[in-house]
Amino acid sequence: MLANPKIRPFEERDYPAIAEVLAAAWPDQVHTEAGLREHDDHAPEVRWGRFVAELDHQIVGVGEYTQFEGMYHPQKFGAWVTVKPSFRGQGIGKALYGAVLEALEPHHPISILSSTREDQPHALAWLHKLGFAEKMRYWESRLDVQNFDFAPWAGKIEAVEAAGFDLKSLKELEGDPDYKHKLYDLWLEARLDVPRPEAISEVRFEDYCKWVFESRYYLPEGHFVAVDKNTGQYVALSTLWKTDGPYLSTGLTGTRRVYRRKGLALALKLKGIRLAQAYGAREIRTGNEANNRAMLSINEALGFVKQPVWIDFVKQLEEA
């Protein structure tokens, strides 16, 4: 039986109800009002919007569109529709998707990106029906932190340090007045090798600092950098972020190309696991593109367990 939901634009008072919708749809993830508010703090050029579906004055679904600050294109968008499981199959998702498409029309979109997980067959079928084509797959992997055994990895951190590198947290590097610029310079190079579904775009230093240092999830003790002792240059990084759940989330792990195959990424990840144990985290969660064997092999060796794969889809509306 088809429902007749009220579709209306999102209002600030809707944050708690939207978090409930997302939590019902993805019970193995933590969604909070605070996290949604930070997510919505976009750069001025980003066009975004959100709609909610109400039945009997209850919000049962949400549809939204946005643009990506690290893959910015003025006519490329991402869009997602989420409906509480108990209200699916009633046309609510279709109504929300229609509202999103109507809102996008004035921006003349040339493509829309969306995503779901392989264990959601109805969502996969729906995206295919709407004309979306698969673009990229990536694993989320999880590590049981409290039962991690460091014994097989004895000496790995010390060997890297003996080879001429200091492994420091950003908390330890705060005394350097230029540490943010050094980190940004490293990040600019490391991000070039991150697989992504759309072309990379420029990120200003000021925006990067806002993402990192102004985030409520920033954990300076969990952001690790390898510093070349001879030059003082930051040459590798691996970052852990706080979440609203009992786990930490991995951000970017990367190494400058001329410093690869020296064990830096592994040593930094081991530092992160040690920090996570002391922090009391239950898990570390990380994501890797399905063909990124360099990082996947490190995570597999450390004992990260793959979860159902996430899939990015793109619907091409017209040529760029």
Backbone as a ProteinNet text record, in pm:
[ID]
protein_1_A
[PRIMARY]
MLANPKIRPFEERDYPAIAEVLAAAWPDQVHTEAGLREHDDHAPEVRWGRFVAELDHQIVGVGEYTQFEGMYHPQKFGAWVTVKPSFRGQGIGKALYGAVLEALEPHHPISILSSTREDQPHALAWLHKLGFAEKMRYWESRLDVQNFDFAPWAGKIEAVEAAGFDLKSLKELEGDPDYKHKLYDLWLEARLDVPRPEAISEVRFEDYCKWVFESRYYLPEGHFVAVDKNTGQYVALSTLWKTDGPYLSTGLTGTRRVYRRKGLALALKLKGIRLAQAYGAREIRTGNEANNRAMLSINEALGFVKQPVWIDFVKQLEEA
[TERTIARY]
85.7	0	88.1	60.5	139.6	95.5	196.5	169.1	156.5	104.9	95.2	170.3	305.3	383	381.3	400.4	422.5	571.9	609.2	749.1	771.6	864.3	890.4	1040.2	1083.7	1225.6	1265	1386.5	1445.5	1445.6	1421.3	1432.1	1527.9	1584.9	1686.9	1632.9	1506.8	1447	1441.3	1468.7	1458	1582.2	1690.6	1815.6	1800	1738.2	1726.5	1648.7	1542.1	1462	1539	1618.1	1698.4	1803	1864.4	1961	1893.8	1768.3	1694.2	1670.5	1636.6	1615	1743.6	1855.2	1982.9	2025.3	2002.5	2038.2	1954.6	1827	1741.4	1785.2	1828.6	1870.6	2007.8	2096.2	2234.7	2266.8	2213.4	2226.5	2369	2459.8	2598	2682.8	2621.1	2689.7	2622.5	2696.4	2642.4	2614.1	2491.5	2451.1	2394.3	2441.6	2399.6	2368.6	2293.9	2265.6	2395	2487.9	2614.3	2692.4	2694.3	2764.4	2700.3	2568.2	2498.1	2523.2	2524.6	2548.6	2688.4	2787.4	2922.1	2928.4	2863.3	2860.2	2800.1	2704.8	2634.7	2709.9	2823.6	2899.6	2988	2927.4	2995.2	3066.3	3156.8	3217.5	3109.5	3128.8	3022.6	2981.6	3074.5	3040.5	2955.7	2947.5	2876.4	2725.7	2657.5	2510.9	2460.5	2369.9	2318.1	2175.9	2103.4	1967.7	1918.8	1810.1	1759.6	1607.7	1543.3	1397.9	1366	1253.9	1209.1	1069.9	1040	907.6	838.9	719.5	642.8	517.7	491.1	365.8	311.8	189.1	128.9	221.8	281.9	369.7	499.3	532	657.2	747.5	873.7	969.1	1014.4	988.7	1019.4	1121.3	1161.4	1259.9	1326	1442	1517.4	1583.4	1582.3	1652.7	1737.9	1858.3	1946	2036.2	2085.6	2185.8	2295.2	2414.7	2527.3	2633.7	2740	2858.9	2977.7	3090	3204.6	3320.1	3363.2	3465.8	3602.2	3625.8	3752.1	3743.6	3619.7	3596.4	3498.2	3519.3	3418.9	3409.8	3287.4	3253.4	3117.3	3101	2975.5	2849.2	2864.2	2744.3	2739.8	2826.8	2824.2	2777.4	2690.9	2628	2628.8	2612.6	2581.6	2439.6	2369.1	2231.7	2204	2130.6	2098.2	1955.4	1889.9	1755.8	1758.8	1708.4	1705.6	1565.7	1509.1	1376.5	1388	1319.2	1318.7	1274.5	1340.7	1309	1161.2	1094.2	953.8	859.2	910.3	825.6	865.1	950.3	994.3	887.6	901.2	807.9	674.7	666.1	539.5	547.6	657.2	671.3	730.9	775	830.6	965.5	1050	1179.3	1163.1	1067.6	1042.5	1001.1	917	872.1	988.3	1074.1	1189.9	1286.7	1310	1400.8	1346.4	1216.6	1156.4	1178	1167.3	1189.7	1334.8	1427.1	1569.2	1597.6	1545.7	1568.2	1510.6	1394	1332.4	1417.2	1473.4	1557.5	1688.7	1736	1861.3	1846.4	1728.1	1708.2	1767.2	1748.3	1802.3	1955.3	2021.6	2168.5	2224.8	2137.7	2178.7	2282.3	2248.4	2345.2	2378.8	2506.3	2547.9	2567.7	2578.7	2587.7	2548.6	2503.8	2467.1	2535.8	2602.7	2666.8	2582.1	2568.2	2502.5	2576.8	2540.1	2611.8	2522.4	2555.4	2491.4	2585.3	2541.8	2626	2573.8	2663.2	2624.6	2522.8	2505.9	2406.4	2269.8	2249.8	2121.3	2065.5	2013.9	1973.5	1864.7	1772.6	1664.9	1719.4	1816.1	1877.3	1957.6	2028.4	2104.5	2011.3	1901.7	1806.4	1744.4	1715.8	1653.9	1748	1876.1	1972.1	1988.2	1994.9	2004	1880.6	1764.1	1639.1	1637.3	1698.5	1700.2	1807.5	1888.8	1989.2	2126.3	2152.6	2285.8	2375.2	2502.2	2599.5	2711.5	2756.8	2862.1	2989.7	3052.1	3173.9	3293.2	3271.4	3384.4	3335.5	3421.1	3391.4	3498.8	3457.7	3556.2	3508.5	3607.3	3580.2	3583.8	3492.2	3515	3569.1	3678.1	3737.7	3747.2	3736	3732.3	3833.6	3900.7	4001.7	3956.9	3961.4	3935.1	4057.4	4046.4	4162.2	4207.8	4113.4	4151.6	4217.3	4193.1	4255.3	4371.2	4417.3	4528.4	4657.3	4733.4	4859.5	4976.4	5051.8	5165.8	5289.3	5289.5	5411.2	5465.3	5380.4	5436	5496.4	5468.9	5514.5	5625.4	5681.5	5789.3	5904.7	5951.8	6067.8	6036.7	5913.7	5880.4	5889.4	5835.3	5841.7	5985.9	6057.2	6195.2	6285.1	6260.2	6341.5	6324.6	6203	6177.3	6245.1	6236.3	6301.4	6453	6510.2	6654.8	6700.1	6606	6639.5	6636.5	6604.8	6613.9	6481.9	6380.3	6249	6196.7	6138.7	6065.3	5917.5	5854.7	5711.7	5640.7	5572.3	5516	5366	5295.7	5155.7	5150.6	5038.7	5024.7	5023.8	4978.9	4984.2	5128.1	5219.9	5360.8	5425	5365.2	5423.7	5365.8	5271.9	5206	5300.7	5416.5	5512.5	5577.8	5570.5	5625.8	5523.6	5554.7	5455	5413	5487.4	5456.9	5399.4	5359.6	5321.5	5196.6	5105.3	4984.7	5017.3	5106.2	5144.9	5221.8	5307.3	5381.7	5287.5	5187.1	5089.3	5008.9	4966.1	4889.7	4970.6	5098.1	5184.8	5195.7	5210	5213.4	5079.6	4971.6	4837.6	4810.6	4855.5	4834.6	4896.5	5015.3	5078.5	5013.9	4987.4	4933.2	4795.3	4713	4577.3	4573.4	4682.4	4684.3	4669	4708.5	4704.4	4580.4	4487.7	4365.2	4265.1	4222.2	4120.3	3990.5	3924.1	3799.9	3710.6	3579.3	3488.3	3481.6	3528	3529.1	3665.8	3690.9	3821.5	3849.6	3974.1	4017.6	4006.8	3981.3	3976.1	4060	4091.5	4175.6	4105.3	4183.3	4133.3	4224	4167.5	4244.7	4296.7	4409.8	4469.6	4369.9	4299.2	4203.9	4091.1	4045.7	3939.7	3991.6	4114.8	4174.1	4185.7	4232.5	4246.4	4110.8	4008.4	3874.3	3829.3	3849.1	3811.4	3876.8	4006.1	4085	4077	4127.1	4151.4	4027.2	3922.5	3798.7	3693.8	3725	3629.1	3614.7	3493.4	3470.8	3526.6	3563.6	3614.8	3767.7	3830.7	3975.8	4039.9	4136.1	4206.3	4356	4413.5	4554.6	4649.4	4613.5	4697.7	4693.5	4592.5	4575.1	4611.1	4657.8	4707.7	4859.6	4912	5055.2	5125.5	5246.5	5326.9	5467.3	5525.8	5667.1	5745.5	5845.2	5927	6067.8	6117.3	6255.1	6348	6429.2	6516.1	6617.5	6656.7	6759.6	6705.8	6580.5	6526	6414.2	6353.3	6237.9	6108.4	6114.2	5995.5	5901.9	5771.7	5672.2	5658.1	5676.3	5684	5579.1	5508.4	5401.2	5305.4	5180.7	5081.7	4980.7	4920.7	4806.9	4725.8	4596.6	4515.5	4399.1	4371.8	4254.8	4164.7	4036	3937	3841.9	3800.4	3695.2	3564.3	3473.9	3338	3241.8	3114.1	3013.9	2981.3	3058.8	3041.4	3164.5	3166.8	3279.2	3397	3416.4	3523.6	3589	3711.4	3780.9	3778.5	3782.6	3776.3	3908	3959.4	4082.7	4053.5	4132.4	4125.9	4222.8	4308.5	4403.5	4530.7	4576.1	4710.3	4783.6	4898.4	4969.8	5115.5	5196.1	5340.5	5383.9	5472.1	5529.5	5596.2	5586.5	5629.6	5776	5862.3	6005.7	6040.8	5945.4	5971.2	5898.5	5846	5772.4	5865.5	5805.9	5876.5	5982.7	5954.3	6042.1	5972.1	5849.4	5774.5	5707.9	5698.9	5644.7	5495.2	5418.3	5273.3	5241.5	5309.1	5286.2	5320.6	5434.1	5475.1	5375.6	5326.5	5229.1	5097.4	5055.8	4931.5	4946.8	5064.5	5089.5	5083.4	5136.5	5125.2	4977.7	4899.8	4758.5	4684.7	4717.8	4653.7	4688.8	4812.9	4853.1	4774.9	4759.1	4680.7	4535.7	4479.2	4339.1	4317.4	4412.5	4402	4398.1	4490.4	4495.8	4370.9	4315.5	4197.4	4072.1	4079.1	3964.3	3868.4	3912.3	3826.3	3806.7	3688.2	3660.2	3713.7	3703.9	3743.6	3814	3889.6	3929.1	3859.8	3797	3733.1	3805.4	3822.7	3893.1	3827.3	3852.6	3797.5	3906.3	3898.6	3997.3	3929.3	3967.3	3916.9	3954.7	3866.9	3880.4	4007.9	4066.7	4188.6	4315.2	4301	4416.4	4492	4562.5	4626.4	4733.2	4798.9	4905	4850.8	4739.6	4683.3	4604.4	4533.6	4458.3	4549.9	4667.7	4759.2	4808.7	4834.2	4875.6	4762.9	4642.1	4529.6	4496.7	4504.1	4477.6	4581	4707	4811.8	4791.4	4741.8	4719.4	4596.6	4510.5	4393.4	4261.7	4259.9	4133.9	4042.4	3916.3	3818.2	3727.3	3717.4	3634.8	3485.5	3412.3	3267.5	3208.9	3076.4	3018.5	3066.8	3095.8	3158.1	3058.3	3106.4	3029.9	3051.4	2949.2	2956.9	2909.4	2993.8	2954.1	2894.1	2784.6	2718.3	2711.2	2715.7	2701	2595.8	2506.4	2408.9	2450.9	2485.8	2528.3	2406	2388.3	2272.3	2301	2423.1	2466.8	2617.7	2676.7	2821.8	2871.6	2989.5	3049.4	3088.9
-120.3	0	123.6	217.5	338.4	438.1	501.5	604.5	739	836.7	973.2	1065.7	1061	1138.9	1287.4	1367.1	1510.5	1530.9	1583.2	1610.8	1761.1	1795.5	1937.8	1961.2	2086.8	2116.9	2093.9	2052.6	2032.3	2162.1	2149.1	2260.4	2220.6	2317.6	2289.7	2200.3	2212.8	2132	1983.6	1949.6	1811.5	1727.6	1788.1	1713.2	1584	1587.4	1462.8	1353.9	1391.2	1291.3	1234.3	1317.2	1268.1	1169.5	1200	1106.8	972.3	974.5	850.9	771.6	840.1	772.8	703.3	773.5	717.2	601.4	614.3	506.6	381.8	400	285.4	215.6	294.7	238	173.3	228.5	179.8	156	49.3	27.8	-1.4	-35.9	-62	64.5	178.2	306.5	398.6	499.1	594.3	726.1	773.9	901.4	989.7	1113.1	1204.3	1341.6	1419	1556.6	1636.7	1618.4	1692.8	1659.2	1530.4	1490.6	1547.3	1549.2	1605.6	1755.1	1825.1	1969.2	1999.8	1923.7	1947.9	1913.8	1806.5	1767.6	1878	1951.6	2054.7	2187.4	2197.2	2322.4	2328.2	2360	2353.2	2483.3	2474.1	2592.6	2672.1	2803.7	2887.9	2847.2	2792.7	2760.1	2634.2	2553.4	2425.7	2447.6	2391.8	2393.7	2264.5	2277.1	2157.4	2183.9	2076.7	2088.2	1953.7	1956.9	1833.5	1843.7	1729.4	1720.1	1606.4	1618.5	1511.2	1466	1340.3	1282.6	1257.8	1309.9	1295.1	1211.4	1121.5	1048.2	1060.2	1108.5	1127.8	1206.2	1312.1	1403.6	1337.5	1223.2	1153.9	1155.3	1193.6	1191.8	1047.8	996.6	856.6	841.2	953.3	945.6	1079.6	1074.1	1196.3	1181.9	1288.8	1293.7	1419	1409.2	1525.9	1526	1643.8	1658.1	1751	1734.1	1818.1	1813.6	1889.4	1883.4	1851	1813.7	1760.6	1859	1901.6	2005.2	1956.4	1827.4	1774.2	1725.8	1723	1683.3	1783	1909.4	2009.1	2032.8	2032.1	2075.2	2143.6	2261.7	2336.9	2267.9	2166.3	2099.1	1950	1906.5	1767.4	1761.5	1664.7	1656.2	1512.5	1500.1	1372.7	1379.1	1266.4	1263.2	1128.1	1131.7	1009	1017.4	905	893.7	780.7	807.5	707.4	704	584.6	566.1	462.9	487.1	388.8	253.1	144.3	12.3	-25	9.4	-30.6	48.3	150.7	232.7	219.8	125.5	110.6	39.9	53.8	-9.5	60	185.1	258.8	383.5	397.2	513.1	635.6	622.6	738.2	778.1	678.6	708.2	774	726	783.8	930.4	960.7	1098.7	1188.9	1140	1218.3	1240.7	1136.5	1149	1251.8	1252.4	1351.1	1493.4	1512.1	1645.2	1688.7	1593.5	1624.8	1664.4	1587.6	1619	1756.2	1785.7	1915.5	2029.6	2010.7	2113.9	2131.6	2024.8	2031.9	2099.3	2099.1	2148.7	2287.6	2385	2518.8	2523.1	2420.5	2417	2346.5	2296.5	2231.1	2120.8	2022	1915.6	1833.1	1792.4	1703.9	1561.3	1542.1	1406.7	1406.9	1289.3	1270.4	1143.7	1154.5	1039.4	994.4	863.7	808.7	682.4	625.1	506.8	424.3	296.9	207.3	90.3	-3.9	-117.9	-244	-339.4	-458.7	-546	-526.9	-605.1	-536.4	-439.8	-369.8	-393.3	-514.1	-548.2	-457.9	-411.7	-327	-191.2	-137.8	-10.6	-26.3	-137.5	-162.9	-169.2	-242	-254.6	-119.6	-39.6	91.6	183.7	185.4	271.5	229.3	99	51.4	92.9	81.1	117.8	265.5	347.8	492.8	534.7	439.6	471.9	501.6	467.8	486.5	369.8	398.1	295.5	290.4	169.9	153.7	225.6	294.9	371.4	321.5	289.4	254.4	170.8	78	-2.4	21.9	19.7	33.4	-42.9	-99.6	-178.8	-89.6	-113.5	-71.8	-193	-174.7	-282.7	-239.1	-336.9	-306.3	-391.9	-328	-396.2	-401.3	-520.1	-538.7	-487.7	-367.6	-299.9	-364.8	-394.1	-438.3	-576.1	-656.9	-789.1	-793.7	-678.2	-674.5	-717.4	-803.6	-856.3	-784.5	-710.9	-637.1	-724.9	-845.4	-927.8	-952.9	-987.1	-1012	-888.1	-772	-647	-580.7	-655.4	-600.9	-550.6	-431.4	-374.6	-294.6	-298.3	-227.3	-75.7	-25.7	118.5	161.4	83.8	118.5	117.4	25.6	18.5	144.1	193.8	316.3	435.4	441.4	550.9	544.8	425.2	409.3	446	439.1	472.2	621.7	702.2	847.2	921.6	863.3	926.9	938.5	1053.5	1071.6	1047.1	966.8	940.7	1017.6	1123.2	1215.8	1232.9	1258.5	1298	1449.6	1496.3	1640.7	1711.1	1643.5	1701.9	1732.8	1643.6	1663.9	1769.4	1796.1	1889.9	2030.5	2050.7	2181	2294.9	2263.6	2368.3	2431.7	2365.8	2420.2	2516	2645.7	2741.3	2714.5	2630.9	2604.6	2464.3	2396.5	2255.9	2238.1	2332.8	2319.5	2329.3	2421.2	2433.1	2308.7	2255.4	2134	2016	2006.6	1898.5	1914.2	2034	2061.5	2026.8	2061.3	2030.9	1879.8	1804.9	1659.1	1605.6	1656.1	1610.4	1634.3	1748.3	1778.6	1672.6	1622.9	1519.8	1383.8	1351.4	1218.5	1197.6	1301.5	1287.2	1260.3	1289.2	1268	1120.3	1032	888.8	820.5	897.5	839.3	817.6	692.8	670.6	740.3	798.2	869.8	859.3	870.5	852	970.4	1088.2	1205.8	1272.4	1366.6	1432	1513.5	1514.6	1588.2	1737.9	1815	1961	2024.8	2151.1	2224.9	2240.8	2232.7	2261.4	2367.8	2479.3	2589.4	2554.1	2613.2	2589.6	2622.4	2732.5	2774.1	2671	2615.2	2513.9	2385.3	2347.4	2227	2242	2356.3	2378	2372.3	2422.3	2415.6	2270.8	2191.5	2050	1978	2005.2	1928.3	1988.7	2108.3	2161.4	2218	2246.4	2295.8	2186.8	2065.1	1955.8	1908.9	1879.9	1825.7	1684.2	1622.9	1486.4	1481.2	1596.8	1602.1	1545.2	1457	1391.9	1412.3	1520.3	1549.2	1438.8	1367.2	1256.6	1138	1134.5	1023.1	1055.2	1176.5	1213.6	1199.6	1102.1	1071.9	1109.3	1159.8	1205.8	1149.5	1108.1	1071.1	1192.2	1230.3	1347.8	1301.4	1345.7	1316.6	1396.4	1327	1394.5	1485.8	1453	1531.5	1663	1663.6	1782.8	1850.2	1778	1830.4	1821.6	1765.2	1754.5	1645.9	1673	1571.6	1483.1	1351.4	1264.9	1154.6	1130.5	1030.3	1065.2	1021.2	1048	934.6	921.3	831.6	891.2	909.6	985.5	904.2	925	867.1	980	959.2	1059.2	1001.3	1086.4	1048.1	1029.9	953.3	940.5	952.8	947.7	948.2	807.2	709.2	571.4	519.4	389.7	330.8	291.7	360.8	328.2	456.1	442.8	551.4	524.9	631.7	620.8	666.7	588.8	626.1	728.3	834.1	929.4	886	976.8	946.4	884.4	775.6	721.6	732.6	798.7	817.5	852.8	830.9	854.5	925.9	1023.8	1086.6	979.2	993.3	886.2	849.2	945.7	914.6	848	841	780.8	647.4	592.2	467.5	347.4	236.7	110.1	120.7	204.9	217.6	177.8	127.5	83.9	196	315.8	430.3	415.1	376.1	363.9	259.5	145.7	41.1	90.6	156.7	205.8	307	395.8	495.2	429.8	327	258.1	183.7	129.1	64.8	167	285.3	391.9	424.2	424.8	452.8	345.7	220.3	111.4	120	152.5	168.4	281.4	391.9	503.9	462.7	388.7	347.2	256.7	169.6	85.2	170.3	265.3	352	439.7	475.3	561.1	485.9	353.1	271	242.1	265	237.7	87.9	49.1	-92.2	-135	-44.2	-75.6	43.2	12.7	112.6	73.4	169.9	145.4	225.3	163.8	229.8	193.2	272.5	245.2	247.7	154.2	146.8	109.8	177	141.8	-2.1	-73.2	-218.4	-262.1	-176.3	-211.9	-152.1	-87.9	-26.1	-131.7	-218.6	-331.5	-289	-176.5	-133.8	-116.7	-44.7	-23.6	-144.6	-209.6	-327.7	-435.5	-453.4	-557.7	-527.5	-398.8	-361.6	-389.6	-346.3	-365.1	-512.9	-590.5	-734.5	-799.9	-763	-821	-784.8	-664.3	-620.7	-686.5	-745.5	-814	-740.7	-635.4	-568.5	-665.9	-665.5	-756.9	-678.1	-721.5	-651.9	-670.3	-561.5	-560.8	-561.8	-571	-564.3	-439.9	-456	-350	-237.7	-113.3	2.5	23.9	71.2	92.7	234.4	308.5	438.9	421.1	491.3	490.9	634.4	648.9	780.7	773	870.2	885.7	1004.9	980.3	1086.9	1149.1	1279.3	1348.6	1413.5	1465.1	1519.7	1530.4	1554.3	1563.2	1689.8	1679.3	1797.3	1897.6
0	0	0	-91	-99.8	7.3	67.9	167	97	169	116.7	211.4	206.5	302.9	269.8	370.6	351.8	330.5	215.4	186	202.8	289	312.7	330.1	311.9	334	479.7	497.1	629.4	709.1	838.5	933.3	1044.6	1110.1	1212.2	1323.4	1354.7	1461.1	1425.9	1298.3	1252.3	1280.7	1325.7	1342.5	1423.8	1542.1	1619.8	1544.9	1475.8	1403.9	1285	1217.2	1105.1	1154.9	1268.9	1327.5	1357.3	1400.6	1427	1299	1191	1063.3	1018.4	1025	981.5	1071.2	1201.3	1294	1269.1	1234	1204.3	1076.4	978.5	850.5	858.2	941.1	952.1	1100	1159	1303.5	1350.5	1258.6	1299.8	1296.5	1268	1269.4	1370.6	1413.8	1510.4	1439.4	1451.7	1391.7	1502.8	1509.9	1616.5	1558.6	1635.3	1595.2	1580.2	1673.1	1666.5	1540.4	1503.9	1383.5	1258.8	1254	1139.5	1126.9	1238.4	1234.8	1180.6	1222.8	1170.7	1022.1	982.9	841.9	755.3	809.7	733.3	728	791.6	792.7	668.6	554.4	425.6	391.5	294.8	235.8	161.5	147.3	88.3	-52.3	-131.6	-270.2	-283.1	-177.8	-185.4	-181	-280.6	-282.9	-220.8	-127.1	-62.6	-13.2	10.1	60.3	112.6	187	249.5	261.7	247.1	262.3	358.3	426.9	515.1	471	500.7	473.9	607.3	621.7	745	720.7	812.2	818.7	960.6	973.1	1106.7	1198.1	1142.1	1216.2	1264.1	1206.2	1237.3	1114.1	1133.4	1022.9	1000.9	880.5	850.8	738.9	677.8	570.1	547.1	482	452.5	315.9	239.1	111.5	108.2	56.1	55.1	-66.8	-99.3	-203.5	-153.2	-207.2	-166.6	-274.1	-253.1	-336.5	-247.6	-309.2	-234.7	-239.6	-123.4	-117.4	-163.8	-162.9	-213.5	-357.2	-410.9	-550.2	-612.6	-586.3	-620.8	-770.8	-819.7	-954.6	-942.5	-1000.8	-978	-1026.7	-1113.9	-1165.1	-1131.3	-1040.8	-996.4	-851.3	-822.7	-691.5	-640.1	-509.8	-447.7	-394.6	-395.6	-345.2	-280.7	-168.6	-95.9	-43.4	-42	15.4	117.3	236.7	343.2	404.7	415.1	473.8	585.1	695.3	802.8	749.2	789.8	733.8	740.4	848.5	864.4	774.7	705.2	618.1	470.4	438.9	300.7	216.6	85.6	-5.7	-17.6	30.5	26.2	-61.2	-137.7	-225.8	-160.6	-34.4	36.3	-22.9	-51.8	-112.3	-248.3	-326.9	-459.2	-447.5	-350	-330	-288.2	-201.2	-158.4	-273.7	-352.4	-467.4	-566.7	-587.1	-675.2	-625	-493.6	-436.2	-453.6	-436.6	-454.9	-599.4	-694.9	-836.2	-873	-821.1	-850.1	-795.5	-675.5	-616.2	-692.4	-756	-830.3	-966.5	-1022.5	-1159.3	-1183.3	-1093.9	-1121.2	-1128.1	-1073.5	-1073.3	-1196.7	-1284.9	-1409.5	-1385	-1305.4	-1274.2	-1396.8	-1404.9	-1513.6	-1463.9	-1332.2	-1278.2	-1132	-1086.5	-945.9	-896.5	-784.6	-720.7	-602.6	-586.2	-469.1	-427.7	-314.8	-265.9	-176	-169.1	-74.1	-49.7	30.1	66	-1	-26.7	-102.7	-29.7	101.5	175	177.1	87.7	75.8	-65.5	-93.3	-230.9	-287	-202.2	-252.9	-297.4	-221.2	-259.8	-388.4	-401.6	-524.3	-645.3	-631	-742	-776.5	-674.7	-695	-771.5	-734.2	-802.8	-949	-972.1	-1110.4	-1190.9	-1130.8	-1198.2	-1233.7	-1149.4	-1172.4	-1272.6	-1317.6	-1418.4	-1365.3	-1240.3	-1183.6	-1225.2	-1251.2	-1288.9	-1185.2	-1156.3	-1055.9	-1098.1	-1000.2	-1027.5	-946.2	-818.5	-732.5	-614.4	-569.6	-450.8	-345	-220.5	-112.7	11	77.2	197.3	320.5	413.2	550.7	623.9	698.6	776.8	921.9	1011.3	1154.8	1229.5	1324.4	1405.6	1550.6	1609.9	1753.2	1828.9	1881.8	1940.5	2070.1	2157	2290.5	2291.4	2187.5	2179.9	2080	2037.3	1941.8	2010.4	1942.5	1996.4	1928.6	2005.8	1950.2	1930.1	1988.3	1985.8	1844.7	1745.1	1611.4	1545	1602.3	1541.2	1622.1	1713.2	1797.7	1711	1742	1673.6	1549.4	1498.9	1376	1393.5	1502.6	1527.9	1552.3	1632.5	1665.1	1541.1	1448.2	1326.9	1242.4	1234	1158.1	1225.1	1356.1	1427.4	1411.7	1413.9	1396.9	1256.1	1159.7	1020.9	993.8	1096.1	1079.9	1079.8	1143.6	1145.5	1288.4	1319.4	1443.8	1415.7	1497.8	1485.4	1596.4	1557.9	1655	1633.2	1741.9	1730.2	1708	1653.2	1636.9	1771.9	1874.3	2008.7	2046.6	2011.5	2042.3	1953.1	1837.7	1742.2	1752.6	1842.1	1852.4	1885.8	1942.6	1975.8	1854.8	1740.8	1617.6	1557.1	1545.7	1494.2	1350.6	1277.3	1137.3	1115.2	1224.5	1208.6	1122.9	1124.7	1043.2	894.4	858.3	717.8	671.6	757.7	721.9	702.8	788.8	776.3	647.8	618.7	497.2	373	371.6	257.8	236.4	344.5	335.2	285.4	340.8	302.7	154.5	101.5	-39.6	-130.1	-91.9	-173.9	-150.8	-25.3	5.7	-56.3	-63	-113.9	-264.2	-334.9	-479.3	-515.7	-424.2	-452.4	-396.1	-340.3	-285.6	-399.2	-423.7	-527.2	-489.4	-588.7	-562.3	-685.7	-667.6	-780.4	-876.7	-833.1	-919.5	-911.3	-1001.8	-1008.9	-883.1	-842.7	-725.1	-751.7	-646.8	-660.2	-550	-570.5	-475.9	-341.8	-234.8	-100.4	-40.3	-4.9	51.8	191.2	225.9	358.1	468.7	454	557.5	572.7	461.3	468.9	530.9	494.7	553.5	704.8	749.9	894.5	964.6	898.5	957.7	970.3	863.4	866.8	983.5	1001.6	1097.7	1236.8	1253.3	1386.7	1454.6	1376.2	1436.1	1450.8	1408.6	1419.2	1563.5	1603.2	1737.5	1749.7	1637.1	1637.4	1622.6	1616.6	1606.4	1733.4	1714.3	1824.6	1802.8	1854.9	1826.3	1869.7	1976.6	2022.3	1926.3	1838.5	1746.6	1602.3	1575.7	1443.6	1446.2	1371.5	1378	1247.8	1263	1149.8	1163.3	1050.1	1045	996.9	1074.2	1044.5	1008.9	894.6	855.7	946.7	1025.8	1122.5	1053.7	932.4	862.9	807.5	767.5	702.5	781	874.9	946.6	868.1	747.7	662.9	714.2	708.8	740	615.8	631.8	513.7	510.4	619.1	621.3	733.8	718.9	823	830.9	949.1	969.4	1083.2	1058.6	1153.7	1207.8	1334.5	1399.6	1448.3	1430.1	1468.1	1572.7	1664	1756.6	1680.2	1736.5	1684	1801.3	1772.2	1878.3	1926.1	1879.9	1921	1993.1	2025.2	2100.5	2011	1903.9	1810.5	1759.9	1710.6	1643	1493.2	1416.4	1270.8	1209.6	1115.7	1047.5	939	935.7	826.3	717.7	676.4	570	625.9	563.4	585.3	452.5	452.9	326.6	349.2	245.1	250.9	123.1	137.2	18.4	-66.3	-197.3	-286.8	-269.1	-246.9	-237	-104.1	-11.3	120.3	137.8	30	44	57.7	102.8	123.8	233.2	330.9	446.1	576.1	565.1	682.8	759.6	699.5	772.4	801.1	700.5	720.1	827	821.8	921.5	1061	1074.9	1206.9	1261.8	1175.6	1220.5	1259.6	1186.9	1222.5	1354.8	1379.5	1509.2	1623	1599	1699.8	1724.9	1617.7	1632.4	1711.6	1688.4	1762.6	1911.2	1940	2080.7	2146	2073.7	2126.7	2148.8	2053.4	2064.4	2185.4	2212.7	2332.1	2458.3	2468.3	2585.9	2595.4	2481.6	2477.1	2520.6	2515.2	2554	2440.9	2317.6	2202.1	2184.3	2141.5	2116.2	1980.4	1883.6	1746.7	1683.1	1578	1479.9	1349.4	1284.9	1156.7	1048.8	933.4	824	692.2	589.6	457.8	352.4	257.4	149	18.8	-88.4	-221.2	-251.8	-319.4	-333.5	-404.3	-487.5	-559.9	-498.9	-383.2	-317.9	-236.1	-307.2	-240.8	-140.9	-163	-71.8	70.1	84.1	217	265	173.3	214.6	271.2	212	260.2	400	429.8	565.5	664	629.7	721.2	741	634.3	646.2	738	722.1	806.2	953.6	979.4	1116.9	1179.7	1097.7	1150.7	1131.7	1050.8	1020.2	945	980.6	920.7	828	702.7	604.6	636.1	614.9	624.9	482.7	468.6	333.7	259	131	54.3	24.3	28.5	-13.5	-162.9	-230.4	-375.1	-407.3	-478.9	-531.1	-670.2	-693.9	-823.9	-875.9	-1006.9	-1069	-1178.7	-1179.8	-1288	-1372	-1496	-1586.1	-1649.6	-1630.6	-1684.2	-1818.8	-1834.2	-1962	-1959.7	-2074.6	-2082.7	-2016.2	-1954.5	-1891.8	-1999.5
[MASK]
++++++++++++++++++++++++++++++++++++++++++++++++++++++++++++++++++++++++++++++++++++++++++++++++++++++++++++++++++++++++++++++++++++++++++++++++++++++++++++++++++++++++++++++++++++++++++++++++++++++++++++++++++++++++++++++++++++++++++++++++++++++++++++++++++++++++++++++++++++++++++++++++++++++++++++++++++++++++++++++++

